[in-house]
């Protein structure tokens, strides 16, 4: 199971939100590159970089942070937040992202997303499924749709998109443990899915549980920044 630390960006700074609430923002470091280098020095190879300003505005904002990290580390970066137009997609890929994280667009403009997949290849995209009460949420988690998580993922699996991360917003940033039952049900119903868990991880026991049920990766944020899981612990788990 791959360990993928997260760096969320607002105004160029490393922050974390609680349950996607922009009013519940905590700044952890004003220099995201320092955080990324810390992860790399610990032996981590992946990074989940989120442009929260971009997610809120609907167009990429913090691509300079991506460019800085991609230029100064060897981390394999997926970058998301505000990728709604092909110009934004090109900015992200040209700035050094290995993958563009797509969430809202895959819900609201599926035809455009599928067109991008055909043009750039499915390996350049990391599909994000953000969930509130098993319904897909979009727009930086500010809007909940009527689309169920299972229908959403099943549709894209049929279109050849297999690498997905799922965030339970009710768990995110609360350090109360991940949605094991949700992920277990998804893996049971969609066994061909490469599912990365996201949200709620608070201890190494959570990682063991996620690995046991078949998750292929886990995104970890607040638990690292709050010292619940040390980088040494992650190194040993890797």
Order of alpha helices (4+ residues) and beta strands (2+ residues): beta-beta-beta-alpha-beta-alpha-alpha-beta-alpha-beta-alpha-alpha-beta-beta-beta-alpha-beta-alpha-beta-alpha-beta-alpha-alpha
